[in-house]
Amino acid sequence: MNWGKGIVVAFVLFAAFLAIMVTIMMRQDIGLVSKNYYAEDLAFQEQYERKQNTEQLAVKPEVLIEESMYLKVLFYSDKFVEGGELKIFRPSSDKLDQQIQLKASSDSVQVFTLQPLAQGTYRVKMTWTMDSKEYYIEKVIFI
């Protein structure tokens, strides 16, 4: 085989490699983690203030998932929880996300029943209100 044929074969193999790579990359799901990322970005200052309020708490609340079916929220505060929202967020699939409304309660423990959770990594995002101040905590859990 001479040099001309070798160069043509190398060029054809390189072009085939590029075509395969482009095909594979075009099939990948590149969806955004959040569908309303723009609105969340605009509310950044409010979120920052919630995080600062949480940092000022002497003892932060805990979020536990038991048997992948029960969610337990432990508030270690003597203040009255006025309400809030808890999101269980699965980064790899939005079909596994769950959202729970926290009840207004003076109880330090709130327990909720969940749909069964598949094994994997989840991010728990909780926003709640106590004494007319908003708080936010985020935690990564593994099931």
C-alpha positions in Angstrom: 0.0 0.0 0.0 1.3 3.4 -0.9 1.1 6.7 1.0 -1.9 8.0 -0.9 -4.1 5.1 0.1 -2.9 5.3 3.7 -3.8 9.0 3.9 -7.3 8.4 2.3 -8.0 5.5 4.7 -6.9 7.6 7.7 -9.1 10.5 6.6 -12.1 8.2 6.1 -11.6 6.6 9.5 -11.3 10.0 11.1 -14.5 11.2 9.4 -16.3 8.1 10.5 -15.1 8.7 14.1 -16.4 12.3 14.0 -19.8 11.2 12.6 -20.2 8.5 15.3 -19.3 11.0 18.1 -21.7 13.7 16.7 -24.5 11.0 16.6 -23.8 9.9 20.2 -23.7 13.5 21.5 -26.9 14.5 19.7 -28.8 11.7 21.4 -27.7 12.8 25.0 -30.4 14.5 27.1 -29.0 17.9 28.0 -32.1 19.1 29.8 -31.7 21.8 32.5 -31.8 20.7 36.1 -34.6 23.1 36.7 -37.2 24.1 34.1 -37.6 27.6 35.6 -33.9 28.4 36.2 -34.3 32.0 35.1 -36.9 32.8 37.7 -34.9 31.1 40.4 -31.8 33.1 39.5 -33.8 36.4 39.9 -34.8 35.3 43.4 -31.2 34.8 44.4 -31.1 37.6 47.0 -34.2 36.3 48.8 -32.7 32.8 48.9 -29.4 34.2 50.2 -31.2 35.9 53.1 -33.0 32.6 53.9 -29.7 30.8 54.1 -28.3 33.5 56.3 -31.3 33.2 58.7 -30.7 29.4 58.8 -27.0 30.0 59.6 -28.0 32.1 62.6 -30.0 29.3 64.2 -28.3 27.6 67.2 -29.4 24.2 66.1 -30.5 23.5 62.5 -33.5 21.2 61.7 -32.8 17.7 60.4 -34.4 15.9 57.6 -34.3 12.1 57.7 -35.7 9.5 55.3 -36.5 6.2 56.9 -37.1 2.9 55.0 -37.3 5.1 51.8 -41.0 5.6 52.5 -41.1 8.0 55.5 -39.8 11.5 55.8 -39.1 12.9 59.3 -38.4 16.5 59.9 -37.0 17.4 63.3 -37.1 21.0 64.4 -34.9 21.6 67.4 -36.4 25.0 68.2 -39.0 26.1 70.7 -40.5 28.5 68.0 -43.7 27.9 66.2 -43.3 26.6 62.6 -45.8 28.6 60.5 -45.5 26.5 57.4 -43.1 25.7 54.6 -42.3 23.5 51.7 -40.0 20.5 51.3 -38.8 19.3 47.9 -37.1 15.9 47.4 -35.1 16.4 44.2 -33.5 13.6 42.1 -30.9 15.3 39.9 -30.9 12.4 37.4 -34.7 12.3 36.8 -37.4 14.9 37.5 -40.0 12.1 37.4 -38.8 11.0 40.9 -39.1 14.5 42.4 -41.6 14.9 45.3 -42.9 18.0 47.0 -44.4 18.2 50.5 -46.1 21.1 52.3 -45.0 21.5 55.9 -47.8 22.0 58.3 -48.1 24.9 60.7 -47.3 23.2 64.0 -45.7 23.7 67.4 -44.5 20.0 67.3 -40.8 19.5 67.0 -41.3 16.4 64.7 -43.3 16.1 61.5 -43.6 12.8 59.7 -44.8 12.4 56.1 -45.4 9.3 54.0 -43.6 9.3 50.6 -43.9 7.4 47.4 -41.3 4.7 47.5 -37.9 6.2 46.5 -35.6 4.4 44.2 -32.0 3.9 45.3 -29.7 6.8 44.5 -28.7 10.3 45.4 -31.4 12.9 46.3 -31.2 16.5 47.3 -33.6 17.7 49.9 -34.5 21.4 49.8 -36.6 22.8 52.7 -38.0 26.3 53.1 -40.0 27.2 56.2 -41.2 30.1 58.2 -40.8 30.8 61.9 -41.5 34.1 63.6 -42.2 35.7 60.2 -38.7 34.9 59.1 -38.0 32.6 56.2 -35.3 29.9 56.4 -33.8 27.5 53.9 -31.7 24.3 54.2 -30.4 21.9 51.6 -29.1 18.4 52.2 -27.8 15.6 50.1 -29.0 12.1 51.0 -28.3 8.7 49.7 -30.8 5.8 49.7 
